[in-house]
Amino acid sequence: MFKKFVTILLFSFFALPLFAEGPSIALPPAQVILNECAANNLTPVDFAYAKSKLPDAIEGKKTIVFVDARPARNYDMGHIPTAINIYDAKFDRLFPEFQKLGYPMDVEIIAGVGRPCPMSLNDLKQFKAKGYTNLKAFVKGPVWVEGAFYQEVTEKGAKKYLADGAVLVKSTEVDKFLSEGVDKGKNIVVTGSSNPKENYAAAEKIFNAGYKMTFVFNGNL
């Protein structure tokens, strides 16, 4: 009985959210993240707000940037369109590459994929320490990468989906694809244009037609 009690106690301890510098090892409830946002002067935003900023990000405006704080293996398989991957555990190593992109210190940085994500919170704290002032945590609403909108993938992610049976659709052949009546439960990978905006537009059209697992890859396959 005592051994069972100790086991439960240890499990409870390691299930607690950790907010030290570096990666977190637990996924705390949204309210914990919201409290941390308040304590650190960070603004929480929902899905509708994040989605409203996507057109400016796609246009390449320097007023907004999405940041994905997860490991590359997760980022590869689906992330907010245009998002930059800065894994929180490797922030110091990846930050110089972010600086080269030339975003001003008051750029609106939205971190997260919709979950109450402690890794995103850690990224925002580190951006704050670097002097960035317009920091928002996307922690509420539906999870972006679970059918709430189309996703972007890396080449590695696109090839993995295609190897697993996803349908490849060229951005110039969306109407043809939609006329074929492909099963809407299928994963769809959209690519083909050298202009990312055309790929994003094609992916959005397919998603809005009912294909909830639509991915876009900006490159050649």
Beta strands, then each sheet from edge to edge (+ up, - down):
strand 1: 43-45
strand 2: 64-68
strand 3: 84-85
strand 4: 108-111
strand 5: 134-138
strand 6: 151-152
strand 7: 167-170
strand 8: 188-191
strand 9: 214-216
sheet 1: 1+ 5+ 4+ 2+ 3+
sheet 2: 6+ 9+ 8+ 7+
end
